[in-house]
């Protein structure tokens, strides 16, 4: 047995858009199943998930993968946020999704994921006019051509690395 690092990752309580949070737990490894990853507490008052006077929240690992940055037997663990009594925390929308997915398991689900990002040249988004803004997103959303899309070589390399 050896010590491994498990990065516990969860969605915080910010609204309207939740943010990712993480913290590292050292455990005896290797970990081969979810049952090898213990639940872990955190201060929900620092993540908009609890009041300061009663700030305990719990992280419950629900999936894990090998940590591509740290390597070795180290892991990334996606967690759901639970209340101290084990019930689903109000910010835990993943638990609600699971209930719906189980209810409609006989249906075919379709999901679309978009990877949006912006390249900058200095402090200005690449391709934007100095001191101004481009036209509304319509022309360059899924655009084609050097006047609409910038950094295509980087986009293609990113895609290739995601496939590998």
Z-matrix of the N, CA and C atoms (Angstrom, degrees):
N
C 1 1.455
C 2 1.525 1 110.35
N 3 1.311 2 114.56 1 144.75
C 4 1.461 3 119.88 2 177.94
C 5 1.519 4 108.84 3 -138.38
N 6 1.296 5 116.26 4 161.00
C 7 1.465 6 121.15 5 178.25
C 8 1.530 7 109.05 6 -78.37
N 9 1.329 8 115.90 7 135.14
C 10 1.467 9 120.78 8 175.11
C 11 1.521 10 109.27 9 -126.52
N 12 1.321 11 114.69 10 159.27
C 13 1.461 12 121.50 11 176.69
C 14 1.525 13 108.48 12 -101.48
N 15 1.317 14 115.25 13 130.02
C 16 1.465 15 120.54 14 175.23
C 17 1.522 16 107.12 15 -118.49
N 18 1.323 17 115.89 16 119.27
C 19 1.460 18 121.27 17 178.66
C 20 1.523 19 107.76 18 -88.87
N 21 1.337 20 116.46 19 108.50
C 22 1.459 21 122.68 20 178.70
C 23 1.531 22 107.35 21 -82.28
N 24 1.325 23 117.26 22 122.67
C 25 1.464 24 123.00 23 -175.24
C 26 1.526 25 108.73 24 -120.05
N 27 1.327 26 116.40 25 134.08
C 28 1.460 27 119.79 26 179.12
C 29 1.521 28 110.41 27 -149.21
N 30 1.330 29 115.00 28 166.23
C 31 1.459 30 122.48 29 176.28
C 32 1.523 31 108.22 30 -92.56
N 33 1.345 32 116.43 31 133.68
C 34 1.456 33 119.65 32 -178.80
C 35 1.528 34 111.28 33 -84.71
N 36 1.319 35 117.06 34 -168.01
C 37 1.459 36 121.32 35 -175.98
C 38 1.513 37 114.98 36 -102.45
N 39 1.325 38 118.60 37 12.90
C 40 1.461 39 120.38 38 179.41
C 41 1.526 40 110.62 39 -63.05
N 42 1.323 41 115.49 40 143.51
C 43 1.461 42 121.67 41 176.96
C 44 1.516 43 108.80 42 -128.81
N 45 1.295 44 120.35 43 144.41
C 46 1.455 45 125.41 44 8.74
C 47 1.528 46 113.94 45 -83.91
N 48 1.318 47 118.13 46 -10.67
C 49 1.461 48 120.33 47 -176.89
C 50 1.521 49 110.48 48 -119.37
N 51 1.322 50 115.98 49 118.47
C 52 1.458 51 120.31 50 177.64
C 53 1.519 52 110.27 51 -67.78
N 54 1.325 53 115.14 52 153.64
C 55 1.459 54 121.40 53 177.54
C 56 1.518 55 109.01 54 -116.76
N 57 1.326 56 115.31 55 155.27
C 58 1.464 57 119.94 56 175.39
C 59 1.516 58 110.04 57 -78.16
N 60 1.320 59 115.99 58 142.65
C 61 1.465 60 123.81 59 173.62
C 62 1.513 61 106.95 60 -129.06
N 63 1.326 62 116.26 61 157.78
C 64 1.463 63 119.15 62 174.72
C 65 1.513 64 110.52 63 -157.80
N 66 1.318 65 114.78 64 155.07
C 67 1.456 66 121.54 65 170.92
C 68 1.521 67 107.74 66 -152.00
N 69 1.323 68 115.68 67 156.15
C 70 1.461 69 121.85 68 -172.04
C 71 1.517 70 111.17 69 -102.37
N 72 1.328 71 115.37 70 132.74
C 73 1.468 72 122.11 71 175.30
C 74 1.525 73 107.72 72 -117.12
N 75 1.323 74 116.58 73 135.83
C 76 1.461 75 122.43 74 176.59
C 77 1.525 76 107.48 75 -96.93
N 78 1.337 77 116.38 76 124.81
C 79 1.466 78 121.04 77 178.71
C 80 1.525 79 109.15 78 -132.92
N 81 1.323 80 115.43 79 167.29
C 82 1.460 81 120.29 80 172.61
C 83 1.521 82 107.96 81 -74.13
N 84 1.317 83 116.56 82 131.32
C 85 1.453 84 120.20 83 -178.76
C 86 1.503 85 111.11 84 -118.28
N 87 1.300 86 116.64 85 -178.33
C 88 1.464 87 124.75 86 -1.86
C 89 1.527 88 111.47 87 -76.98
N 90 1.321 89 115.94 88 159.59
C 91 1.461 90 122.04 89 174.97
C 92 1.524 91 107.10 90 -102.74
N 93 1.321 92 116.38 91 124.93
C 94 1.466 93 120.83 92 -176.53
C 95 1.518 94 114.11 93 -111.72
N 96 1.330 95 117.19 94 -11.44
C 97 1.461 96 120.38 95 -179.74
C 98 1.525 97 109.03 96 -149.94
N 99 1.330 98 115.93 97 166.19
C 100 1.464 99 120.09 98 178.95
C 101 1.522 100 112.04 99 -58.36
N 102 1.321 101 116.81 100 -31.65
C 103 1.466 102 119.60 101 -179.54
C 104 1.530 103 111.89 102 -65.83
N 105 1.334 104 117.50 103 -16.32
C 106 1.468 105 121.29 104 176.55
C 107 1.527 106 112.22 105 -81.79
N 108 1.334 107 117.09 106 -10.72
C 109 1.465 108 121.87 107 -178.09
C 110 1.525 109 109.51 108 -105.00
N 111 1.317 110 117.90 109 110.77
C 112 1.464 111 120.19 110 -177.24
C 113 1.525 112 112.50 111 -72.61
N 114 1.335 113 115.66 112 152.82
C 115 1.455 114 120.05 113 169.61
C 116 1.526 115 106.55 114 -63.55
N 117 1.330 116 115.97 115 157.87
C 118 1.463 117 119.29 116 -176.11
C 119 1.515 118 108.79 117 -148.61
N 120 1.307 119 117.76 118 144.09
C 121 1.450 120 122.66 119 -178.81
C 122 1.516 121 113.12 120 -90.18
N 123 1.335 122 115.41 121 162.00
C 124 1.463 123 121.15 122 173.13
C 125 1.517 124 109.28 123 -155.01
N 126 1.312 125 115.97 124 165.48
C 127 1.458 126 123.68 125 -178.54
C 128 1.525 127 109.59 126 -86.30
N 129 1.315 128 116.45 127 98.32
C 130 1.456 129 121.34 128 -177.65
C 131 1.515 130 114.37 129 -67.42
N 132 1.344 131 118.13 130 -17.70
C 133 1.466 132 119.00 131 178.96
C 134 1.526 133 111.28 132 -70.21
N 135 1.315 134 117.14 133 -20.85
C 136 1.466 135 121.03 134 178.99
C 137 1.522 136 112.75 135 -87.28
N 138 1.334 137 117.47 136 -7.33
C 139 1.468 138 121.71 137 -177.26
C 140 1.531 139 112.43 138 -123.94
N 141 1.324 140 116.13 139 17.18
C 142 1.472 141 122.07 140 -179.80
C 143 1.531 142 111.81 141 64.28
N 144 1.341 143 117.09 142 32.67
C 145 1.457 144 120.32 143 -178.83
C 146 1.525 145 113.18 144 -121.74
N 147 1.326 146 117.22 145 3.46
C 148 1.465 147 120.35 146 178.20
C 149 1.522 148 109.21 147 -165.59
N 150 1.323 149 115.23 148 158.61
C 151 1.462 150 121.06 149 174.49
C 152 1.526 151 108.88 150 -79.44
N 153 1.311 152 116.71 151 155.83
C 154 1.458 153 121.30 152 -177.62
C 155 1.516 154 114.52 153 -60.52
N 156 1.325 155 117.79 154 -33.18
C 157 1.463 156 120.99 155 -177.33
C 158 1.524 157 112.75 156 -74.93
N 159 1.321 158 117.42 157 -21.09
C 160 1.472 159 121.92 158 -178.77
C 161 1.524 160 107.25 159 -143.21
N 162 1.329 161 116.33 160 74.87
C 163 1.463 162 120.20 161 -165.91
C 164 1.522 163 115.57 162 -101.15
N 165 1.318 164 118.62 163 2.71
C 166 1.465 165 119.45 164 -177.46
C 167 1.527 166 111.88 165 -70.09
N 168 1.312 167 115.47 166 129.55
C 169 1.458 168 123.12 167 171.64
C 170 1.522 169 107.08 168 -132.62
N 171 1.323 170 116.45 169 164.57
C 172 1.455 171 120.66 170 -176.00
C 173 1.530 172 110.10 171 -125.59
N 174 1.335 173 115.28 172 142.11
C 175 1.462 174 122.19 173 175.06
C 176 1.514 175 108.65 174 -104.32
N 177 1.332 176 116.05 175 124.98
C 178 1.464 177 122.00 176 179.09
C 179 1.523 178 108.08 177 -115.48
N 180 1.341 179 118.52 178 109.89
C 181 1.462 180 119.91 179 178.01
C 182 1.529 181 111.09 180 -61.41
N 183 1.344 182 115.44 181 133.56
C 184 1.466 183 120.51 182 179.74
C 185 1.525 184 112.64 183 -121.38
N 186 1.329 185 117.11 184 -13.55
C 187 1.465 186 121.74 185 173.30
C 188 1.523 187 107.81 186 -161.65
N 189 1.340 188 115.36 187 158.70
C 190 1.462 189 118.57 188 178.38
C 191 1.517 190 110.20 189 -151.74
N 192 1.330 191 114.43 190 155.76
C 193 1.465 192 122.16 191 175.46
C 194 1.526 193 107.96 192 -140.18
N 195 1.320 194 115.44 193 164.71
C 196 1.465 195 120.46 194 174.14
C 197 1.526 196 108.65 195 -63.27
N 198 1.312 197 116.82 196 140.48
C 199 1.457 198 121.76 197 178.78
C 200 1.529 199 109.05 198 -77.43
N 201 1.341 200 118.30 199 110.82
C 202 1.463 201 120.13 200 -176.47
C 203 1.527 202 113.32 201 -72.10
N 204 1.317 203 117.64 202 -17.21
C 205 1.465 204 120.90 203 -179.66
C 206 1.528 205 110.55 204 -87.65
N 207 1.313 206 116.56 205 -51.17
C 208 1.464 207 120.07 206 -178.21
C 209 1.523 208 112.42 207 -78.58
N 210 1.326 209 116.44 208 -28.03
C 211 1.458 210 120.35 209 179.34
C 212 1.523 211 112.54 210 70.51
N 213 1.322 212 115.51 211 -163.95
C 214 1.462 213 121.18 212 -179.54
C 215 1.515 214 111.63 213 60.09
N 216 1.319 215 116.32 214 -144.16
C 217 1.463 216 122.04 215 178.38
C 218 1.523 217 112.28 216 -90.20
N 219 1.333 218 118.11 217 6.35
C 220 1.460 219 122.04 218 -178.67
C 221 1.527 220 110.12 219 -67.70
N 222 1.342 221 115.84 220 151.94
C 223 1.465 222 120.89 221 -171.63
C 224 1.517 223 112.74 222 -131.42
N 225 1.327 224 114.87 223 157.38
C 226 1.458 225 124.08 224 165.26
C 227 1.519 226 105.78 225 -109.00
N 228 1.332 227 117.25 226 127.07
C 229 1.467 228 121.04 227 -179.19
C 230 1.522 229 109.71 228 -119.04
N 231 1.336 230 116.76 229 117.46
C 232 1.458 231 120.93 230 174.28
C 233 1.514 232 107.13 231 -79.15
N 234 1.328 233 116.16 232 130.59
C 235 1.465 234 120.57 233 -173.83
C 236 1.518 235 111.75 234 -122.13
N 237 1.313 236 114.87 235 152.85
C 238 1.453 237 121.75 236 168.99
C 239 1.518 238 107.67 237 -100.15
N 240 1.330 239 115.69 238 148.44
C 241 1.458 240 120.98 239 177.69
C 242 1.521 241 108.50 240 -91.54
N 243 1.329 242 114.33 241 129.64
C 244 1.458 243 121.46 242 -179.60
C 245 1.528 244 108.99 243 -123.78
N 246 1.321 245 115.80 244 158.72
C 247 1.455 246 121.28 245 171.48
C 248 1.523 247 108.32 246 -76.40
N 249 1.341 248 117.94 247 162.43
C 250 1.469 249 119.86 248 -179.12
C 251 1.532 250 113.94 249 -56.29
N 252 1.342 251 117.24 250 -27.21
C 253 1.471 252 120.09 251 179.98
C 254 1.531 253 112.55 252 -84.01
N 255 1.346 254 117.17 253 1.54
C 256 1.462 255 121.18 254 178.44
C 257 1.515 256 114.48 255 93.28
N 258 1.321 257 117.47 256 -5.66
C 259 1.466 258 119.83 257 177.96
C 260 1.528 259 109.66 258 -76.86
N 261 1.330 260 115.32 259 162.13
C 262 1.465 261 121.44 260 -177.37
C 263 1.529 262 110.37 261 -69.20
N 264 1.317 263 116.59 262 128.96
C 265 1.466 264 121.87 263 177.33
C 266 1.525 265 109.23 264 -72.12
N 267 1.324 266 117.46 265 147.97
C 268 1.466 267 120.97 266 -176.85
C 269 1.529 268 113.28 267 -60.94
N 270 1.325 269 118.91 268 -25.11
C 271 1.466 270 121.08 269 179.03
C 272 1.527 271 112.79 270 -84.03
N 273 1.316 272 117.35 271 -4.69
C 274 1.466 273 122.68 272 -175.51
C 275 1.527 274 110.35 273 -85.89
N 276 1.315 275 116.42 274 83.61
C 277 1.467 276 120.32 275 -179.27
C 278 1.526 277 112.07 276 -76.97
N 279 1.324 278 117.12 277 -19.00
C 280 1.469 279 120.66 278 179.26
C 281 1.531 280 110.48 279 -63.76
N 282 1.321 281 117.26 280 -38.63
C 283 1.464 282 120.83 281 179.74
C 284 1.526 283 110.46 282 -62.44
N 285 1.330 284 116.43 283 -39.19
C 286 1.466 285 120.03 284 178.66
C 287 1.528 286 110.61 285 -67.55
N 288 1.321 287 116.69 286 -38.71
C 289 1.464 288 120.73 287 176.93
C 290 1.526 289 110.14 288 -61.50
N 291 1.327 290 117.02 289 -41.88
C 292 1.465 291 120.48 290 179.90
C 293 1.529 292 110.47 291 -61.14
N 294 1.331 293 117.49 292 -41.71
C 295 1.469 294 120.95 293 178.52
C 296 1.532 295 110.68 294 -59.91
N 297 1.323 296 116.24 295 -44.68
C 298 1.467 297 120.54 296 179.62
C 299 1.524 298 110.11 297 -65.80
N 300 1.339 299 116.84 298 -43.14
C 301 1.470 300 120.84 299 -179.91
C 302 1.525 301 110.95 300 -61.14
N 303 1.323 302 116.78 301 -40.41
C 304 1.466 303 119.86 302 178.37
C 305 1.527 304 110.80 303 -67.97
N 306 1.324 305 116.73 304 -39.79
C 307 1.461 306 121.09 305 -179.36
C 308 1.529 307 111.48 306 -63.15
N 309 1.329 308 116.38 307 -37.23
C 310 1.459 309 121.06 308 -176.89
C 311 1.526 310 111.86 309 -110.90
N 312 1.313 311 117.39 310 33.51
C 313 1.471 312 122.19 311 -177.28
C 314 1.525 313 112.32 312 -60.26
N 315 1.332 314 117.77 313 -25.38
C 316 1.461 315 120.19 314 -179.38
C 317 1.536 316 112.22 315 -80.97
N 318 1.323 317 117.45 316 -4.79
C 319 1.462 318 122.25 317 178.44
C 320 1.529 319 109.89 318 -95.36
N 321 1.315 320 116.81 319 156.69
C 322 1.461 321 121.08 320 175.79
C 323 1.526 322 108.86 321 -89.50
N 324 1.313 323 116.65 322 118.88
C 325 1.469 324 121.18 323 -179.61
C 326 1.520 325 110.43 324 -92.34
N 327 1.313 326 115.33 325 141.22
C 328 1.460 327 121.23 326 175.62
C 329 1.520 328 107.99 327 -120.13
N 330 1.314 329 116.10 328 133.46
C 331 1.454 330 121.43 329 177.71
C 332 1.516 331 108.76 330 -129.80
N 333 1.302 332 116.81 331 138.75
C 334 1.460 333 121.51 332 175.16
C 335 1.515 334 109.25 333 -119.79
N 336 1.311 335 116.11 334 126.78
C 337 1.458 336 120.74 335 -179.54
C 338 1.518 337 108.12 336 -116.96
N 339 1.315 338 115.94 337 130.76
C 340 1.456 339 122.14 338 178.89
C 341 1.511 340 109.28 339 -113.49
N 342 1.309 341 117.10 340 130.62
C 343 1.464 342 121.72 341 175.14
C 344 1.521 343 107.48 342 -100.56
N 345 1.322 344 116.61 343 98.96
C 346 1.461 345 120.02 344 179.34
C 347 1.516 346 109.54 345 -100.26
N 348 1.303 347 116.23 346 139.77
C 349 1.455 348 121.46 347 174.88
C 350 1.516 349 108.12 348 -157.35
N 351 1.313 350 115.85 349 162.91
C 352 1.457 351 121.88 350 -177.87
C 353 1.520 352 109.21 351 -127.74
N 354 1.309 353 117.14 352 133.64
C 355 1.460 354 122.45 353 174.73
C 356 1.523 355 108.48 354 -91.25
N 357 1.312 356 115.72 355 141.74
C 358 1.457 357 120.77 356 178.69
C 359 1.519 358 110.47 357 -116.30
N 360 1.318 359 114.96 358 145.70
C 361 1.453 360 122.12 359 170.26
C 362 1.525 361 104.24 360 -118.07
N 363 1.340 362 115.45 361 101.76
C 364 1.458 363 119.77 362 -170.32
C 365 1.515 364 108.34 363 70.78
N 366 1.332 365 116.24 364 -122.89
C 367 1.468 366 120.31 365 179.80
C 368 1.526 367 112.44 366 -105.08
N 369 1.330 368 116.41 367 6.09
C 370 1.467 369 121.09 368 -176.47
C 371 1.525 370 109.25 369 -112.37
N 372 1.335 371 117.79 370 134.59
C 373 1.464 372 118.92 371 175.45
C 374 1.530 373 110.59 372 -55.83
N 375 1.310 374 116.15 373 136.76
C 376 1.462 375 122.71 374 -177.43
C 377 1.527 376 110.47 375 -56.39
N 378 1.328 377 115.83 376 126.99
C 379 1.451 378 121.30 377 178.34
C 380 1.517 379 114.53 378 91.38
N 381 1.335 380 118.16 379 -7.59
C 382 1.461 381 120.29 380 178.68
C 383 1.520 382 109.02 381 -82.46
N 384 1.322 383 117.13 382 147.81
C 385 1.463 384 118.84 383 177.38
C 386 1.533 385 110.81 384 -69.06
N 387 1.310 386 116.81 385 145.00
C 388 1.468 387 122.37 386 178.95
C 389 1.528 388 109.12 387 -60.15
N 390 1.328 389 116.85 388 125.35
C 391 1.456 390 121.72 389 177.37
C 392 1.515 391 114.66 390 73.01
N 393 1.319 392 118.01 391 12.33
C 394 1.456 393 119.67 392 -179.05
C 395 1.510 394 112.04 393 -141.63
N 396 1.285 395 114.69 394 -169.93
C 397 1.456 396 121.38 395 -178.91
C 398 1.520 397 109.04 396 -127.21
N 399 1.315 398 117.09 397 150.24
C 400 1.464 399 118.65 398 176.47
C 401 1.528 400 110.20 399 -75.60
N 402 1.283 401 115.11 400 175.89
C 403 1.464 402 120.38 401 174.82
C 404 1.529 403 108.81 402 -63.60
N 405 1.342 404 118.22 403 166.55
C 406 1.464 405 120.09 404 176.59
C 407 1.527 406 111.32 405 -52.81
N 408 1.324 407 115.17 406 161.03
C 409 1.468 408 120.93 407 -170.73
C 410 1.520 409 114.53 408 -58.88
N 411 1.301 410 119.63 409 -21.80
C 412 1.454 411 121.87 410 -176.73
C 413 1.514 412 116.51 411 -40.95
N 414 1.352 413 119.12 412 -54.24
C 415 1.463 414 119.18 413 -175.86
C 416 1.529 415 114.78 414 -64.66
N 417 1.331 416 117.71 415 -32.75
C 418 1.458 417 116.44 416 -175.58
C 419 1.515 418 114.17 417 -105.13
N 420 1.338 419 119.04 418 -0.25
C 421 1.463 420 121.01 419 173.79
C 422 1.526 421 107.85 420 -69.91
N 423 1.326 422 117.01 421 120.23
C 424 1.467 423 123.02 422 -175.54
C 425 1.530 424 110.03 423 54.30
N 426 1.320 425 115.93 424 34.96
C 427 1.456 426 121.61 425 -174.89
C 428 1.516 427 113.86 426 -74.40
N 429 1.315 428 113.93 427 164.72
C 430 1.462 429 122.88 428 177.62
C 431 1.521 430 107.15 429 -132.95
N 432 1.322 431 116.44 430 136.98
C 433 1.456 432 120.83 431 175.61
C 434 1.512 433 112.73 432 111.40
N 435 1.336 434 114.84 433 152.23
C 436 1.460 435 121.56 434 -175.58
C 437 1.523 436 112.74 435 -65.52
N 438 1.326 437 117.95 436 -21.17
C 439 1.458 438 120.03 437 178.87
C 440 1.531 439 112.46 438 -86.98
N 441 1.319 440 117.78 439 -6.67
C 442 1.462 441 122.26 440 -177.37
C 443 1.527 442 113.46 441 -114.81
N 444 1.325 443 116.68 442 -33.21
C 445 1.463 444 121.56 443 -171.64
C 446 1.524 445 109.03 444 -126.58
N 447 1.330 446 116.13 445 134.77
C 448 1.460 447 121.25 446 -178.31
C 449 1.524 448 109.65 447 -124.73
N 450 1.326 449 116.25 448 148.41
C 451 1.461 450 120.76 449 176.61
C 452 1.512 451 114.18 450 76.08
N 453 1.323 452 117.68 451 26.99
C 454 1.467 453 121.50 452 -175.80
C 455 1.525 454 112.06 453 -57.13
N 456 1.344 455 118.18 454 -36.25
C 457 1.463 456 120.30 455 179.93
C 458 1.526 457 111.08 456 -62.31
N 459 1.314 458 116.89 457 -37.19
C 460 1.469 459 120.76 458 178.23
C 461 1.523 460 109.96 459 -70.82
N 462 1.321 461 116.90 460 -42.06
C 463 1.466 462 121.25 461 178.44
C 464 1.523 463 110.55 462 -59.11
N 465 1.320 464 116.44 463 -45.06
C 466 1.468 465 120.23 464 -179.48
C 467 1.525 466 111.36 465 -64.88
N 468 1.334 467 117.21 466 -40.49
C 469 1.467 468 119.68 467 178.57
C 470 1.528 469 110.53 468 -66.19
N 471 1.333 470 116.79 469 -40.34
C 472 1.462 471 121.26 470 177.04
C 473 1.526 472 110.22 471 -59.64
N 474 1.315 473 116.78 472 -46.39
C 475 1.462 474 121.67 473 178.38
C 476 1.524 475 110.63 474 -58.44
N 477 1.313 476 116.48 475 -47.34
C 478 1.469 477 121.10 476 -178.80
C 479 1.525 478 111.30 477 -60.66
N 480 1.332 479 116.84 478 -41.93
C 481 1.463 480 120.49 479 179.53
C 482 1.526 481 111.66 480 -66.86
N 483 1.332 482 116.98 481 -33.39
C 484 1.470 483 120.10 482 177.72
C 485 1.521 484 111.48 483 -69.48
N 486 1.314 485 117.20 484 -32.25
C 487 1.464 486 121.19 485 -179.77
C 488 1.519 487 110.97 486 -73.85
N 489 1.329 488 116.61 487 -37.45
C 490 1.476 489 120.61 488 -177.27
C 491 1.500 490 113.28 489 -64.10
